[in-house]
Amino acid sequence: MGFGYTASVAVKNGQVVDGIGGSTGNIGYLSLGGMDAELAYLLGNFNKELIFKGGVQKLASTPEEMMKNDDALNAYLEGAIKDVLQLTASIDPREILVSGRISRVEGILMN
């Protein structure tokens, strides 16, 4: 649950066996996430900076504000959950560990 990107990593017997994130993952706080090829085509020539814009920050200017904006929070959490669930094709998780800057925002994780 990073500030720019959200990533998920599947680990089995101490080794990384799968992962998703960066510009191929779902929406992050600062980043657009994976972009549909049709959208890329329609945009034509676009600057690489576009990949690093368009995240949840467009709906909530701070991570704390995201907690008060249902659309922003739901978009962020749905993306993170989908990233984790995609990895269940590779591994049956025994546990899910969460870290990153956004994971420290009060109320984001249930205790």
Buried (B, 14 or more C-beta within 10 A) or exposed (E): BBBBBBBBBBBEEEEEEBBBBBBEBBBBBBBBBBBEEEEEEEEEEEEEEEBBEBBBBEBBEEBEBBBEBEEBBEBBBEBBBBBBEBBEEEEEBEEEEEEBEBBEBEEBEEE
